[in-house]
Amino acid sequence: MAGTLPAEASPRGSLDFDAEAVSAAAVSSPDAGGGAPHGNGGNGRRLARSLVIKGLCLLGGAFLLKHLTKTTTRRDHARIVAQTLSGEKFSTEQAARDPMTYFNLRMLTCPATVLADGSRVLYFEQAFWRTPERPYRQRFYMVKPCPKEMKCDVEVASYAVRDIEEYKNYCDRPKNQRPQPLEVVGDMGEHLTTVYLSKCERGRRCLYEGSTPPEGFPNSWNGATRCTSELTIFKSGELHCWDRAYDDEGNQVWGVRQGPYEFKPGNSSTSGILSETDFLNSLQKKDDASLATLSSS
C-alpha cells in the first residue's frame, strides 16, 4: 500500500518527540545562540511527518472503501451456492415435529467436476436416514451464473444420472474409487428442471431463494403433466426444498402439500432424534402413494 518512508519522515517513538521538544525549548531560550534555524528545521520535519501520515490515512481509507464496495459478481454467487448446497443435511428435526407428513431423510451433495465455462457440476443423492447406502433419488446439479438478460443471479439445473448404480454413494467413496471428472459430463442424462435463484435482501434469514418458472417443467409420473420446484438457501446452510407436480386440470398429484422439506446441516451421530419405533410407526401410517412420490421428483 505504501513504500518505505523517507528517513526524515519515518515515525519515531516518544523519546524522539521529547528530544525535539527539548531542542525547541532551547532555541526559544535567550541564552541560546543561532537557534532559529534549528527550530525551523524541527518544524519542517514535523510538517513532513504529518503530511506522510495523512497520505497513508487517505490511501488506507481508499483501499478500505474499495474493499467494502466491491461488487459481488454472478460468478461469485454461483460459487457460494455450490458451496452451500454441498455437504450432508438432514430433515430429522422436521420429521420429529410432524412425522405424519415428513420423512427423516438424508441429503448428500458433493462436487463432481467443473466445466470449461466454469459451471460447477455437483452429484446429489437422497435416502432415508437409516439406509444412506440405498438412495432413492440421484441427480447431477449444474450450478452456473444466470445469463445477463435474466434478473436472477444463479441457475441450478438438475439432470438424470445415466448409470445410477455406478454413482451410488459417490460422495462417501474415496476419490480414486469414483467415476472421474472427465466421465461425469458423459454420464449426465436428460435435463429435468432448472431453479433460478436470486440473492435475498439484507435483513432476511435467507441467502438465496428462487423457483422454476411458473409453468414448471414436463413430468409424466403418476398422471402429472408438469412439476415445479422451490428452493431457499439459508445463511446457516439450511435448505428448504419443495417439489410438486400437477395434472392438466391443475390438481396436485404428487409432492408434499403442507410446505417444503427442511434440511439442516448435521452428521449421522447427532441426527437420530426419532427412536426406531417412532420412525417405523410413522412409515406405517403413511400410505404407499406418499412414499412413491419421493422417487419421482
N, C-alpha and C positions, 0 to 999 in steps of 0.2 A: 504493500500500500504506500510505503514511503521509504526512501533510501536512507543512508547514514547521514546524520545531522552534521553540519559544519562544526568544527571544533569550538568556535566561539559561541555557537548557539546550542550546544549539547546541554540537555537538562542536567543540573547539578544538585547535590544534596543541600541540606540546610546549613552545613558548615560553610560551603562556598558562598551561599547567600549572606551569611553573617559576616564573612570576610569583606564582602563588598560594602556592607553597611558600615563596618568599621572604617574602611577606606574613605567612604563618602563623608563620614563624620570628621575624619582627619582633614579632609580637603576644606571643610567649612570652618575649621579652627583658624583663628587669627595667627597662630604660631606656625602654621603650615605654609611653606612656600611653593609656588608653582603648582598648586593643587587643582586649578580649574581644568587643565587638560585631562588629568586623571579622572575627575568627576564626569566630564563629558564622555570619556571612554566607557565608564561603567554604565552610564545611561544608554549608550549605543548598544552595548552587549545585552542589556535587559530588553531593549526595544526589539533587537533581532530575535532573541529567545521568545518573546511574546508573539511576534509575527509567525515564527515557525510553529508554535503550539496552536495558534489559531488556524493555521493552514492544515495541520494534522487533524484538528477537530472537524474542519469543513470536509476534508477527504473522507474521514470516518463516517460522518453523517451522510454523505452522498452514497457511500458504499452500503450503509445500513438501509437507506431509503430504497435503493435499487433492489436489495435483497427482499425487503418487505413487500415491495410492489411487483415482484416478479410474477408474470402471468403463467398459470398452470395450463399447459397445452393439452389437447385431447389425447395425445400420445401418453402424457403423464397420467391422465385419468385412466386410460386403458391399462397401464401398468399397475395402478393402485387397485383397480377392480380385479385383475387377475390374481394379485397377491391376496386380496381379501377373500376371494372365492376359494382359494386353496386351503387345504387342511382338513381336519376331522371335525365334524359338527354333529350334534345330536338333537332330537326332538323330545328328549326324555322328560324335561320339565313340563312341556305342554301335554304330553301323554299322561303324566301324573295328574294334572289338573282336570283333564277331560278324556279319560280312557275310552269312553264310548264313541268318540269322534276321531281321535288321533292315535296313530300307532307310534310306538317307540322305535324310531328309525335312526340309522347311522348314515351320514353322508360323508364321502371321502373324495377329495379332488386334489390333483397334483399336476405340475407342468409336464407336458409330453413333448412339445417341440416349439420352435419359433420359426415362422415362415420368412421368406425372403423380404416381404414387405413389412416385417416387424410384428405381424399378427401373432398372438400367443395362443397356442392350442393346449387345452387342459383335458385330462382324462377325468371322468366323473363316474362314480357308481354309488348306488344306494341299496341298503339292505336293512333287514330287521336287526336291531341292536344285538340280539343273542346269536345271530348267524351271519356275521360280517363276511364270512368266506363264501356266502351264496347270494350275491347281489341279484336283485330282480330288475334293476334298471342300470344300464350302462350307456354312456354318451361321451362324445367329444364336444367340448365347448371351444369355439373360436372367439377370442376377445380382441377387438380392434377399435380404433377411433371411428366415430361416426364421420361420414362424408361431410365436407364443408357446407354443402347446401342444406343439411339437416340441422335441426335445432338441438338434437341430443348430443351427448358427449362420448358415449361408448355403446357399441353394439355387442351383444353376446348371442352368437348363433349356435344352435345345437345340431349335432349330426349323429346319425346312427353309427354304430360300430359294426363293421363287416363281419368280424370273427369274434364274437363275444367271449368264447372260451379262451382264446389266445390272450385276451386282455383282462380276464377275471383276476381280481386282486392285484392289478398292475401297480398301484401306489405302495402296496405293502411289500413288494418284492425288491430285492437288490437291483440296482440299475443294470447290472450285466445279465440279469435274468428276465429283463423286459424286452418287448419289441423296441428296436432302436428308433431314434427320432426320424431318421430318413424313411422308415417304414410307415410311420404314423399317417403321413399325408395320403398314402395309397390305401390305408385301412379306414379312412373316413367315408362313411356311406352317404345316404341321401340326407339332404337338408331337411330339418324338421320344423324348427321355429327360430325366430330372432326376437330378442328383447332389446329395446332401445332405452338406455339409461341416461339420466341427467343428474348432475350434481345437486344435492339438496341445498336449500337455502340455509344461510347461517342461523344458528339458534335452534335448529332441529336436531333430533337424535340421529337421524339417518345420515348416511354418507352419499348414497346414490339410490335412485328409485326409477322404475320405469315398467314398461309392459310391451307386449306385442301390439301391433296395430289393432284397432277396434274390431276389424273383421277377422282377425286371427289368421291361422294357417290351416290348410286342409288336414282332416283327420277322419278316418272311416271306422274307427273301433267302436263297437257296441252301439251302432246306429248314429254315430256322430258324423257331422259333415265339416266341422271346424273346431279348433281348440284355441284357447287363449292362455297366456301366462303373465303373471305379475311377479316382480322381484324387487325387494328392498334390501339394501345392504346397510348395516349399521356400523357406527364407529367402533363398537366393541367387537366386530367380526361376526355378529349375529346376522343370519339371513332369514327373510320371510319369503316363502315361495308359495304361489297359488296357481295351480293348473286346473283348468276346467274345459269341458267340451260340450257342444250344443248340436242339436239336430236342425233340420231345415226350418222348423217352426220356432226355433229359439228356446226350446226346452233343454235344460241341463241334463245330460245323460251320464256323465261321469265327472269325478272330482269332488273334493270336499266343498260343502255348501256354506259352512259356518264362517270360514275365514282361512287365511293362509297357514301353512305349516311354519313353525318357528324353530329354526335350527341354531343352536348355540355352540360355540367352541367348547371343547372339552376333551377328555380322554376316557378310555374304557374303564379305568379304575374308579372314576367318580360319577359314572353315568347310570349305575344300577339303582336308581331310586325306587322303581317299582319292584315288588317281590315277584318271584317266578309265578306264584299262584295268581296274583293280581293280573300279571301280564297275560297269562294263558286264558284267564277268565274273560279279559277284555277282548281277546281274539275270538273266543267262542260266541260272544254276544253280538259280534258284528256279522252281518250277512256276507255271503260269498261274493256278492256283486261288489260290495265295498272293497273287499280285498283285491278283486280282479282289476279294479280301476288303477291300482298302483303301477302295474306293469305296462299300462297302455300309454301313460303320459310321459 
